[in-house]
Amino acid sequence: MSYLDPERSPSPDTLTPVTSVRDDRERPAAAAATLRQAAAPRTTAPPAGDTDVGPDALPPRPGAAPPAPEGREPATQTPARTAASPGRRALAAVARRLAAVSPAGRYVVVLALVAAALALVVKYLLFPYLSINNDEALYRLQAQTLAAGRLFPVAGDPASSYAPWLAVPSHGHYVLKYTPFVPALFALSLLVTGGFGLGLAAVAAAAVGVTYRLGLALFDDRRVAAVAATLFTASPLVVLLDGMLLAYLPVLVMVELAVLGLLRGLRAARATTPVDEGGPGGPSGGRGGWRDGNRWALVGAGVAAGTAVAVRPFDVLTLLAPLAGWAVVTARGRRGWLIGWVCAGLAAPAGLLLAFNAAATGSALRLPFSYLESEDRMGFGVRRLYPTDRAHHFGFLDGLASVGDHLFLLGGWACGGVVLLACAIGAVVRRRVGGAGLALGAGALVFLGGYVAFWGAWNAAYLWGGIRYIGPFYMLPVLAVLVQLGARGLVDLAAWRPRLAQVAVAVAAGLTCLVLATAIPANLTLTRHDRDLDAAIDGLPGDPLVFLSVDPLYLMHPTSLAANPPELDGRVLWTVTRGGTADLTVLAQHPARPAYLLRIPPAYNRMPGSPSGTRLERLATRTGDAVTLDVTVDPAYEPAKAARLVLTTNAGDVSYPIDPSRPVTARLAVDADGATLRGLTPATGLAGDPKVTRRAPARQLKPGNRTLALALYVTPADTGKEQFVDRQLVPTVAAADGDVTVVASTGQVAATPGREPPQLHLTAPH
């Protein structure tokens, strides 16, 4: 990066204290001097290349001659041709503007184009079937719904059989977990181009641009801003997020735009006399900086901050709270004016959020995030992600451990994370960071402190573990602050000890390459699993109806391939097997669709080495006073000490010890009174006496649904701890005349080549 080399930089301000009007540590005298300078007529041209220094810079006046190079006489200005067309004048204005852009500005434009290209590469080559973060499929569905002119996707019948990931059926539609602000951006891309690539590329490029502008606003140094943009773009976490349909990067762009607008408005408020104030909180009229757009910068800050809060309220409030407090304190008697314009911008996103909440949850003050499960919230105690989730006891030490784990990963997933931290600390200690930068740094610390009480980070780190392959995405706001403060320290280090700075850059580059060299192959492996499954689904004839056998009972999990369009009108119609009447109802509503069962491992694609083998089986119904199914259990894939089959019926649970080292065969006899395993003997794999582990209260069974499932548990030899391995429902309905109808597999029709497919096989004899 040439901006780290003081020999190549024409600007001598690398180690000069920041004392201009942009410095938030300025004194009142400096502000008064600035006002006097603004009132006096200009007699000299600004330094060459400084036209993009800060957000207050104005474009050259139409028809004005560019400043002459130093040491030459200014050229005589040629009078403008009155016959010039508006198009030519516009092109001339654009040409003058481009010629005035500094080398750093041109570099950042190229960097933004590189980021946009990376977004397309990641989206279409690394994550063509979306990543292992199931929220991507949810954002995709929400964007497709908005592009189709709907606020909510249509619910099927029965609604629970078609429920997307973490969705709530309500009044004929599904309420999704997140607000529609970011999906609206993706929907726009879908409407304009027919895909999501353009939207992702635009967000990636915008993130680079606003990171650069934020560096200018904080440090008034183009080199620092360019280095910050480079570090941000090269961070492995950002590289992957560039191509993912998630809200983290768009929200960060909005947060940085809010900070830029606030800082610009704050400078104008400081430079404006009380008589000049206008707008909310002050009398109208006056000059100052308000007539050149500064008040609209504050309105834009309110719009951006309000939109970001509507998407990720906790992140934005904790990150920006110190900066907002600092801005109010330093507004110097013009707080009402400043706050009034910001609140004017907040009104629009706040109104939209309240209206959406009312439509989604019935209450304007209730977000859809906890609509499904009230215990999915901030704080300590018992937490659940969905109603059937087991209770997770989340405590303070768990929160500390999860934040520590995320920060440890950020040390590699941020470009030179550890090196940047040292540079940032050095910049702060040497007082090279002004009040706004310090407030953002404090906001990052408040953000981390708040995340100690956020169980979602603990879930991502320890229960799921996917952040090891797609990065600690919750920490993106911390990364954004780190690259700014670290860039300030790194540029200073380059001027003080150039060789030491080169070593720091080499270490940062090495860490970045190491993380990418690990993450990219891992994600390619996960993508290959989905590609194999997609090929198997595409090979099914006709318009198939595919039942997904999975826990929890939601589509889009554990693979985003199992997803329906908003109108449930895709060639492949996906549904969750829930058993009994629900499955029979789905079959009855789609008699022309051939029905299949997708058997998928519970831990499918949790990590590259997780089980990934899947099976597609043809489904049919069997009716009679008794229905018999063949049961086969494959041997354990790893050495095991013990295994057991658990048969669950309306009467309770019965556990059958089996030999894990050999195939086990039996027959499942189903009738109106329940089900029993027959033919399971020592010769066919029984390893002990069956045992009743749960006995339900005795009651007379009425016609209708029957609870029937078979589960497999294995005790590995290395750990000695029993693990749940597989489970299969047997949808059964009993009629009033004593007959039973069972939805059963008639045999396998396709399989993927992944490792460790489900071990249980239940098939109806031909």
C-alpha positions in Angstrom: 0.0 0.0 0.0 1.7 3.2 -1.2 -0.2 5.2 1.3 2.0 3.7 4.1 5.1 5.1 2.5 5.9 8.7 3.6 8.3 9.1 0.7 5.5 8.8 -1.8 3.0 11.0 -0.1 2.7 14.6 -1.0 1.0 15.5 2.2 3.1 16.2 5.3 0.3 15.7 7.8 1.1 12.2 8.9 2.3 13.2 12.4 0.8 16.7 12.5 -1.7 17.0 15.3 -5.3 17.3 14.0 -6.2 20.9 14.7 -8.5 21.9 11.8 -12.2 22.6 12.1 -12.7 18.9 11.5 -10.9 18.1 14.7 -13.4 17.5 17.5 -10.9 18.8 20.1 -10.9 22.3 18.6 -11.2 25.3 20.8 -13.8 28.1 20.5 -11.1 30.4 19.3 -10.4 28.0 16.4 -14.0 28.0 15.5 -14.2 31.8 15.5 -11.1 32.0 13.3 -12.8 29.6 10.9 -15.8 31.8 10.7 -13.7 34.8 10.0 -11.9 32.9 7.2 -15.2 31.8 5.8 -16.5 35.4 5.7 -13.3 36.8 4.1 -13.0 36.6 0.2 -10.7 33.9 -1.0 -7.6 35.1 -2.7 -5.8 31.8 -3.1 -6.7 28.4 -4.6 -6.9 25.4 -2.3 -4.0 22.9 -2.4 -4.1 20.6 -5.4 -5.9 17.3 -4.7 -7.8 18.6 -1.6 -11.2 18.8 -3.2 -12.3 15.5 -1.6 -10.8 16.0 1.8 -14.1 16.1 3.7 -17.8 16.1 3.5 -18.0 19.9 3.5 -16.0 20.2 0.2 -18.0 21.8 -2.6 -17.6 21.0 -6.3 -16.1 23.7 -8.6 -18.4 26.4 -9.8 -19.7 25.8 -13.3 -17.4 27.6 -15.7 -14.6 28.2 -13.2 -11.1 27.5 -14.4 -9.1 24.8 -12.6 -6.3 26.1 -10.4 -3.0 26.5 -12.2 -0.1 24.3 -11.1 2.4 25.9 -8.7 4.9 28.2 -10.4 2.8 28.9 -13.5 0.6 31.7 -14.5 -3.1 30.9 -14.5 -4.6 30.3 -17.9 -7.0 32.8 -19.3 -10.5 31.5 -18.9 -12.4 31.0 -22.2 -15.9 32.3 -22.1 -18.5 29.5 -22.0 -20.2 28.8 -25.3 -23.8 29.8 -25.1 -24.7 27.2 -27.7 -23.3 24.3 -25.6 -25.9 21.6 -25.1 -26.9 20.6 -21.6 -25.4 17.2 -22.2 -22.1 18.6 -23.0 -22.1 20.9 -20.0 -23.0 17.9 -17.8 -20.1 15.9 -19.3 -17.8 18.7 -18.8 -18.8 19.1 -15.2 -18.3 15.4 -14.6 -14.9 15.6 -16.3 -13.8 18.5 -14.1 -15.0 16.6 -11.0 -13.1 13.5 -12.0 -10.0 15.5 -12.7 -10.2 17.0 -9.2 -10.3 13.6 -7.4 -7.2 12.9 -5.4 -5.1 9.8 -6.0 -6.5 8.4 -2.8 -10.0 8.9 -4.0 -9.2 7.1 -7.3 -7.6 4.3 -5.4 -10.7 3.9 -3.3 -12.9 3.8 -6.4 -10.8 0.9 -7.7 -11.0 -0.7 -4.3 -14.8 -0.4 -4.3 -14.9 -2.1 -7.7 -12.7 -4.9 -6.4 -15.1 -5.4 -3.4 -18.1 -5.5 -5.8 -16.3 -8.1 -7.9 -15.5 -10.1 -4.8 -19.2 -10.1 -3.8 -20.2 -11.6 -7.1 -17.4 -14.3 -6.9 -18.4 -15.2 -3.3 -22.1 -15.3 -4.1 -22.0 -17.3 -7.3 -18.9 -19.5 -6.8 -18.5 -20.0 -3.0 -22.2 -19.8 -1.9 -24.4 -20.5 -4.9 -26.8 -22.4 -2.6 -26.3 -19.9 0.2 -24.1 -20.5 3.2 -24.6 -22.6 6.3 -26.2 -19.7 8.0 -29.9 -20.5 7.7 -30.9 -16.8 8.1 -29.7 -16.3 4.5 -32.6 -18.5 3.3 -35.0 -16.4 5.4 -33.7 -13.1 4.0 -34.0 -14.6 0.5 -37.6 -15.6 1.1 -38.5 -12.2 2.5 -36.9 -10.5 -0.5 -38.8 -12.7 -2.9 -42.0 -12.0 -1.1 -41.5 -8.2 -1.3 -40.5 -8.5 -5.0 -43.8 -10.4 -5.6 -45.8 -7.4 -4.1 -46.5 -9.1 -0.7 -45.5 -8.2 2.8 -45.7 -11.8 4.0 -45.3 -15.2 2.3 -48.5 -17.2 1.8 -49.2 -20.0 4.3 -50.0 -23.5 3.1 -52.6 -25.8 4.6 -51.9 -27.1 7.1 -49.7 -24.1 7.8 -47.3 -25.9 10.1 -46.3 -28.4 7.3 -44.9 -25.6 5.1 -43.5 -23.3 7.8 -40.2 -21.6 6.8 -37.3 -21.4 9.2 -38.5 -19.8 12.6 -41.7 -18.5 11.0 -45.1 -18.1 12.7 -48.3 -19.0 10.9 -50.8 -16.1 11.2 -54.0 -15.3 9.3 -53.1 -17.2 6.2 -49.5 -16.1 6.0 -46.2 -16.5 7.7 -44.6 -13.9 10.0 -40.9 -14.1 9.5 -38.4 -13.4 12.2 -36.8 -10.1 10.9 -38.0 -6.7 9.7 -38.2 -6.1 5.9 -35.8 -3.2 5.6 -32.7 -5.1 4.4 -34.8 -7.6 2.3 -36.3 -4.6 0.5 -32.8 -3.8 -0.8 -32.4 -7.4 -2.0 -35.9 -7.3 -3.5 -35.0 -4.2 -5.5 -32.0 -6.1 -6.9 -34.2 -9.0 -7.7 -36.7 -6.8 -9.6 -34.1 -4.9 -11.6 -31.7 -7.8 -12.5 -33.6 -11.0 -11.7 -31.0 -11.9 -9.1 -29.3 -10.8 -5.9 -25.8 -10.3 -7.2 -26.2 -6.6 -8.1 -27.6 -5.7 -4.7 -24.7 -7.5 -2.9 -22.1 -5.9 -5.2 -23.6 -2.4 -4.5 -23.6 -3.0 -0.8 -20.0 -4.2 -0.9 -18.9 -1.2 -2.9 -20.8 1.2 -0.7 -19.2 -0.3 2.4 -15.8 0.6 1.1 -16.8 4.1 0.1 -18.4 5.0 3.5 -15.5 3.5 5.3 -13.1 5.8 3.4 -15.4 8.8 4.0 -15.6 8.0 7.7 -11.8 7.9 7.9 -11.7 11.3 6.3 -14.2 12.7 8.8 -12.4 11.3 11.8 -8.8 12.1 10.9 -8.8 14.5 8.0 -6.1 12.4 6.4 -6.6 10.7 3.0 -3.9 8.2 3.7 -5.5 7.0 6.9 -8.9 6.8 5.3 -7.5 4.8 2.3 -5.7 2.4 4.6 -8.8 1.9 6.7 -10.8 1.1 3.6 -8.1 -1.3 2.4 -8.0 -3.1 5.8 -11.8 -3.3 5.8 -12.0 -4.7 2.3 -9.2 -7.3 2.8 -10.7 -8.7 6.1 -11.8 -12.3 5.5 -15.0 -11.6 7.5 -16.0 -8.8 5.0 -14.9 -10.9 2.0 -17.4 -13.6 2.9 -20.2 -11.2 4.1 -19.9 -9.4 0.8 -21.6 -12.4 -0.9 -24.1 -13.4 1.7 -27.8 -12.4 2.0 -27.5 -11.2 5.6 -28.2 -7.8 7.3 -24.8 -7.3 9.0 -23.0 -5.4 6.1 -26.0 -3.3 5.0 -26.6 -2.3 8.6 -23.0 -1.3 9.0 -23.2 0.9 5.9 -26.3 2.7 7.4 -24.5 3.1 10.7 -21.5 4.7 9.1 -23.7 7.0 7.0 -25.4 8.0 10.2 -22.0 8.8 11.8 -21.0 10.8 8.7 -24.2 12.9 8.7 -24.0 13.5 12.4 -20.4 14.7 12.3 -21.1 17.0 9.3 -24.1 18.5 11.1 -22.2 18.9 14.3 -19.4 20.8 12.5 -22.0 23.1 11.1 -23.7 23.6 14.5 -20.4 24.5 16.0 -19.6 27.0 13.3 -23.1 28.6 13.3 -23.9 31.6 15.6 -27.1 31.5 17.6 -28.7 34.1 15.2 -28.0 31.8 12.3 -29.9 28.8 13.6 -32.9 27.5 11.7 -35.1 24.4 11.5 -36.3 22.3 14.4 -35.1 23.7 17.7 -34.1 27.2 16.4 -35.4 30.1 14.4 -35.4 29.9 10.6 -33.0 31.8 8.3 -29.3 32.3 8.6 -26.3 31.2 6.6 -23.6 29.1 8.3 -23.4 25.6 6.8 -27.1 24.8 6.8 -27.8 26.1 3.3 -25.2 23.9 1.7 -26.9 20.7 2.9 -25.7 20.3 6.4 -29.1 20.1 7.9 -30.1 17.5 5.4 -27.0 15.6 6.5 -28.5 15.4 9.9 -31.8 14.3 8.5 -30.0 11.6 6.5 -28.2 10.6 9.7 -31.6 10.2 11.4 -33.0 8.1 8.5 -29.9 5.9 8.3 -29.7 5.4 12.1 -33.4 4.7 12.3 -33.3 2.2 9.5 -30.3 0.4 11.2 -32.1 0.4 14.5 -35.2 -1.1 12.9 -33.0 -4.0 11.7 -30.6 -4.6 14.6 -31.6 -2.4 17.4 -29.3 -3.7 20.1 -26.2 -3.5 17.9 -26.8 0.1 16.8 -27.9 1.5 20.1 -24.9 0.1 22.0 -22.4 1.2 19.3 -23.7 4.7 18.8 -24.8 5.6 22.3 -21.4 7.1 23.3 -21.1 9.0 20.1 -24.6 10.4 20.4 -23.8 11.5 24.0 -20.5 13.1 22.9 -22.3 15.0 20.1 -24.9 16.4 22.4 -22.4 17.5 25.0 -20.1 19.2 22.4 -23.0 20.9 20.4 -22.2 24.1 22.3 -25.7 25.5 23.0 -27.2 24.2 19.8 -28.4 20.9 21.0 -32.0 21.5 20.3 -31.3 22.3 16.7 -29.0 19.3 16.3 -31.4 16.9 18.0 -34.4 18.3 16.1 -33.1 17.6 12.7 -31.9 14.1 13.6 -35.3 13.3 15.0 -36.9 14.6 11.9 -35.0 11.9 10.0 -35.8 9.3 12.5 -39.6 9.8 12.0 -39.8 8.0 8.7 -38.2 4.6 9.6 -39.8 4.7 13.0 -43.2 5.1 11.5 -42.5 2.3 9.0 -41.3 0.0 11.8 -44.3 0.6 14.0 -46.7 -0.1 11.0 -44.9 -3.3 10.2 -44.9 -4.5 13.8 -48.6 -3.9 14.0 -49.2 -5.8 10.8 -46.9 -8.7 11.8 -47.5 -9.1 15.5 -50.7 -7.1 16.2 -48.8 -4.7 18.4 -46.8 -1.7 17.1 -44.4 -2.1 20.0 -43.6 -5.8 19.5 -40.9 -6.9 17.1 -41.3 -10.2 15.2 -37.9 -11.3 16.6 -39.5 -12.9 19.7 -42.9 -13.5 18.2 -42.2 -17.2 17.8 -40.5 -17.8 21.2 -40.5 -15.3 24.1 -37.4 -16.8 25.6 -35.3 -15.9 22.6 -34.2 -12.6 24.1 -31.5 -10.7 25.8 -30.4 -11.5 29.4 -29.5 -14.6 31.4 -31.5 -17.6 32.3 -33.3 -20.3 30.3 -33.2 -19.6 26.6 -34.8 -21.2 23.6 -34.7 -20.6 19.8 -38.1 -22.1 19.1 -40.9 -23.6 21.2 -39.8 -27.2 20.9 -36.1 -26.4 21.5 -34.7 -27.8 24.7 -34.0 -25.4 27.5 -30.5 -23.8 27.4 -29.3 -22.4 30.7 -27.3 -19.3 29.7 -25.3 -17.6 32.4 -22.8 -14.7 32.8 -19.8 -16.9 32.4 -21.3 -18.4 29.3 -21.6 -14.9 27.9 -18.0 -14.0 28.8 -16.8 -17.1 27.1 -18.8 -16.5 23.9 -17.5 -12.9 23.6 -14.0 -14.1 24.2 -14.4 -16.8 21.5 -15.7 -14.3 19.0 -12.8 -11.9 19.7 -10.3 -14.7 19.4 -11.7 -15.4 15.9 -11.8 -11.8 15.0 -8.0 -11.7 15.6 -7.7 -13.6 12.3 -11.0 -12.7 10.5 -10.1 -9.0 10.6 -7.2 -8.1 8.4 -4.3 -8.1 10.8 -6.7 -8.1 13.8 -4.0 -8.4 16.5 -1.7 -6.0 14.7 -4.5 -3.5 14.3 -5.4 -3.7 17.9 -1.8 -2.8 18.9 -1.8 0.1 16.4 -5.2 1.3 17.6 -4.0 1.4 21.2 -0.8 3.2 20.2 -2.9 5.9 18.3 -5.1 6.4 21.3 -2.2 6.6 23.8 -0.4 9.1 21.6 -3.6 11.2 21.4 -3.8 10.8 17.7 -7.6 10.1 17.9 -10.1 12.9 18.4 -13.3 12.9 20.4 -15.5 11.3 17.7 -13.0 8.4 17.2 -12.7 7.9 21.0 -16.5 7.8 21.2 -16.7 5.2 18.5 -14.0 3.2 20.3 -16.1 3.5 23.5 -19.1 2.3 21.6 -17.3 -0.8 20.5 -16.5 -1.6 24.1 -20.1 -1.0 25.2 -21.2 -3.2 22.3 -18.9 -6.0 23.5 -20.1 -5.6 27.1 -23.7 -5.8 26.0 -23.0 -9.0 24.0 -22.1 -10.7 27.2 -25.8 -10.8 27.9 -26.7 -12.0 24.3 -27.3 -15.7 24.2 -27.3 -15.7 20.4 -23.6 -15.2 20.3 -23.1 -18.1 22.7 -25.4 -20.3 20.6 -23.4 -19.4 17.5 -20.1 -20.2 19.2 -20.9 -23.4 21.1 -24.2 -24.9 20.1 -23.9 -24.3 16.3 -20.2 -23.5 15.7 -20.6 -22.2 12.2 -18.7 -19.0 13.0 -15.5 -20.9 12.6 -16.2 -21.3 8.9 -18.1 -18.1 7.9 -16.5 -15.8 10.5 -17.7 -14.1 13.7 -20.3 -12.0 11.9 -21.7 -10.5 15.1 -18.4 -8.7 15.5 -18.6 -6.7 12.3 -19.2 -3.4 14.1 -16.1 -3.9 16.2 -14.1 -4.6 13.1 -15.3 -1.4 11.5 -14.1 0.6 14.5 -10.9 -1.3 14.7 -9.8 -0.6 11.1 -10.3 3.1 11.6 -8.3 3.4 14.8 -5.8 0.8 13.6 -5.2 2.6 10.3 -4.4 5.8 12.2 -1.8 4.0 14.2 -0.4 2.1 11.2 0.1 5.2 9.2 1.9 6.9 12.1 4.0 3.8 12.5 5.0 3.9 8.8 6.3 7.5 9.3 8.1 6.6 12.6 9.5 3.2 11.8 8.9 2.3 8.2 10.5 -1.2 8.5 8.4 -2.0 11.5 5.3 -1.0 9.7 6.3 -3.2 6.8 6.6 -6.1 9.2 3.2 -5.3 10.6 1.7 -5.3 7.1 3.4 -8.6 6.3 2.0 -10.2 9.5 -1.5 -8.8 8.7 -1.3 -10.2 5.2 -0.1 -13.6 6.4 -3.0 -13.9 8.9 -5.5 -12.9 6.3 -4.2 -15.4 3.7 -4.1 -18.2 6.4 -7.7 -17.6 7.4 -8.9 -17.5 3.8 -6.9 -20.6 2.9 -8.8 -22.4 5.7 -12.2 -20.9 5.2 -12.6 -21.1 1.5 -11.9 -24.9 1.1 -14.2 -25.6 4.1 -17.0 -23.7 2.5 -16.4 -25.3 -0.9 -16.8 -28.7 0.8 -20.1 -27.6 2.4 -21.3 -26.2 -1.0 -20.4 -29.5 -2.7 -22.7 -31.3 -0.3 -25.6 -29.0 -1.3 -24.7 -29.3 -5.0 -25.0 -33.1 -4.7 -28.3 -32.8 -3.0 -29.6 -30.3 -5.5 -28.6 -32.7 -8.4 -30.6 -35.5 -6.7 -33.6 -33.3 -6.3 -33.4 -32.0 -9.9 -33.3 -35.6 -11.1 -36.8 -36.4 -9.7 -39.4 -36.7 -12.5 -42.4 -34.4 -12.8 -43.4 -31.9 -10.1 -42.4 -33.7 -6.9 -43.7 -33.3 -3.4 -40.8 -33.7 -1.1 -41.3 -34.4 2.6 -38.4 -33.3 4.8 -37.7 -35.5 7.8 -35.9 -33.1 10.1 -35.8 -31.7 13.6 -36.8 -29.0 14.3 -39.9 -29.1 12.1 -39.1 -26.2 9.8 -38.1 -25.9 6.2 -34.9 -24.2 5.1 -33.1 -26.1 7.8 -30.5 -27.7 7.8 -30.2 -26.8 4.1 -31.5 -23.8 2.3 -32.4 -26.0 -0.7 -35.5 -27.2 1.2 -37.4 -23.9 0.6 -40.6 -22.9 -1.2 -41.2 -19.6 -3.1 -43.6 -17.1 -1.5 -46.6 -18.4 -3.4 -45.8 -22.1 -2.9 -45.8 -22.6 -6.7 -42.3 -24.0 -7.4 -41.7 -27.1 -9.4 -40.6 -28.9 -6.2 -43.0 -28.4 -3.3 -41.4 -28.9 0.0 -43.1 -29.8 3.2 -42.1 -31.1 6.7 -43.2 -34.5 7.7 -45.2 -34.0 11.0 -47.0 -37.3 11.1 -50.6 -38.3 11.1 -53.4 -36.2 9.6 -51.0 -33.4 8.6 -49.1 -35.6 6.1 -52.2 -37.3 4.8 -53.8 -33.8 4.2 -50.8 -32.6 2.2 -50.9 -35.8 0.1 -54.6 -35.4 -0.5 -54.2 -31.8 -1.7 -51.5 -32.7 -4.2 -52.6 -36.0 -5.8 -50.8 -35.3 -9.1 -47.4 -34.7 -7.4 -45.3 -37.9 -6.8 -44.4 -37.9 -3.1 -40.8 -38.5 -1.8 -39.2 -38.5 1.6 -35.8 -36.8 2.1 -33.8 -38.5 4.8 -31.1 -36.1 6.0 -28.7 -36.4 8.9 -29.6 -34.1 11.9 -26.0 -32.7 11.8 -26.0 -32.2 8.0 -23.4 -29.5 7.0 -22.8 -28.3 10.5 -19.1 -28.5 9.6 -17.2 -29.9 6.7 -16.7 -33.2 8.4 -20.3 -33.5 9.5 -22.5 -36.3 8.1 -23.7 -35.3 4.7 -25.1 -38.4 3.1 -28.8 -38.2 2.2 -31.5 -40.5 0.7 -34.6 -39.9 -1.3 -37.3 -42.5 -0.9 -40.6 -42.9 -2.7 -43.7 -42.5 -0.4 -47.0 -44.3 -0.5 -49.9 -45.0 1.8 -50.8 -48.4 3.3 -54.2 -49.1 4.8 -55.5 -52.1 6.7 -56.4 -53.4 10.2 -52.6 -53.8 10.6 -49.6 -52.5 8.6 -46.2 -54.1 8.8 -43.0 -52.2 8.0 -39.5 -53.6 7.6 -36.9 -52.0 9.9 -33.1 -52.0 9.2 -30.4 -50.3 11.3 -27.0 -49.9 9.6 -23.9 -50.6 11.7 -22.4 -47.6 13.6 -19.9 -45.6 11.5 -17.4 -45.4 14.3 -16.5 -47.9 17.1 -19.3 -47.9 19.6 -19.8 -49.4 23.0 -23.5 -49.7 22.8 -26.6 -48.7 20.9 -30.4 -48.7 21.4 -33.6 -48.3 19.5 -36.4 -46.3 21.2 -40.0 -46.9 20.0 -42.3 -44.1 20.9 -46.1 -44.6 20.8 -49.1 -43.3 22.6 -48.5 -45.8 25.3 -45.0 -44.5 26.1 -41.3 -45.3 25.2 -39.7 -48.7 24.9 -35.9 -49.1 24.7 -34.3 -52.0 22.8 -30.6 -52.6 23.2 -29.0 -53.5 19.9 -25.5 -54.5 18.6 -23.9 -51.4 17.1 -21.3 -53.4 15.1 -23.7 -55.3 12.8 -26.9 -54.7 10.7 -30.0 -55.0 12.8 -33.3 -56.1 11.3 -36.9 -56.2 12.7 -40.5 -55.7 11.7 -42.7 -52.8 13.0 -46.3 -53.9 13.3 -48.8 -51.0 13.4 -52.5 -51.2 14.4 -55.1 -49.0 15.9 -53.9 -49.7 19.4 -50.2 -48.8 18.8 -47.1 -50.5 17.5 -44.6 -53.2 18.5 -41.2 -54.4 17.3 -41.3 -58.0 16.2 -38.6 -60.3 15.1 -35.9 -58.5 17.1 -33.9 -61.3 18.6 -30.2 -61.9 19.5 -29.9 -63.5 16.0 -31.1 -60.3 14.3 -29.2 -57.8 16.6 -30.9 -57.6 20.0 -28.3 -57.1 22.7 -30.4 -57.2 25.9 -33.8 -57.1 27.4 -36.2 -54.4 26.2 -37.1 -51.8 28.9 -40.0 -49.4 29.3 -38.4 -45.9 29.8 -41.7 -43.9 29.8 -45.2 -45.0 30.4 -48.1 -42.7 29.4 -51.3 -42.6 31.4 -53.7 -45.3 30.3 -56.6 -44.0 28.3 -59.0 -45.1 25.6 -57.6 -44.2 22.1 -60.0 -42.4 19.8 -59.9 -42.4 16.0 -57.4 -40.0 14.6 -53.6 -39.4 14.9 -51.3 -41.9 16.4 -47.9 -41.0 17.8 -45.3 -43.4 16.3 -41.6 -42.8 15.9 -38.4 -44.8 16.0 -35.1 -43.3 17.3 -31.5 -44.5 17.4 -29.0 -43.7 20.1 -25.3 -44.7 20.0 -22.6 -44.6 22.7 -19.2 -44.0 21.0 -16.2 -46.0 22.3 -13.9 -42.9 22.6 -16.2 -40.6 24.7 -18.5 -43.1 26.4 -21.4 -40.5 26.2 -24.6 -41.6 24.5 -25.5 -39.5 21.4 -28.7 -39.1 19.5 -28.1 -40.3 15.9 -31.3 -40.6 13.9 -35.1 -40.5 14.2 -37.9 -41.3 11.8 -41.6 -40.6 12.1 -44.2 -43.1 11.0 -47.3 -41.0 10.0 -50.3 -43.0 11.2 -54.0 -42.3 11.4 -56.6 -44.7 12.9 -60.1 -44.8 11.5 -63.3 -45.4 13.4 -63.7 -48.9 11.9 -60.3 -49.9 13.3 -58.3 -49.6 10.1 -55.0 -47.7 10.1 -53.4 -45.7 7.3 -49.7 -45.3 7.3 -47.5 -43.1 5.1 -44.4 -45.2 4.4 -41.4 -45.5 2.2 -41.5 -48.0 -0.6 -37.7 -47.9 -1.2 -34.8 -45.6 -2.0 -34.8 -43.9 -5.4 -31.7 -41.6 -5.1 -28.8 -40.9 -2.7 -26.0 -38.4 -2.4 -22.4 -39.6 -2.0 -21.8 -37.9 1.3 -20.6 -39.7 4.4 -22.7 -41.3 7.1 -26.3 -41.2 5.7 -29.1 -41.9 8.2 -28.8 -45.3 9.7 -32.6 -46.1 10.1 -34.6 -47.6 7.2 -38.3 -48.1 7.5 -39.9 -49.5 4.3 -43.3 -51.0 3.4 -43.0 -54.5 1.8 -43.9 -54.6 -1.9 
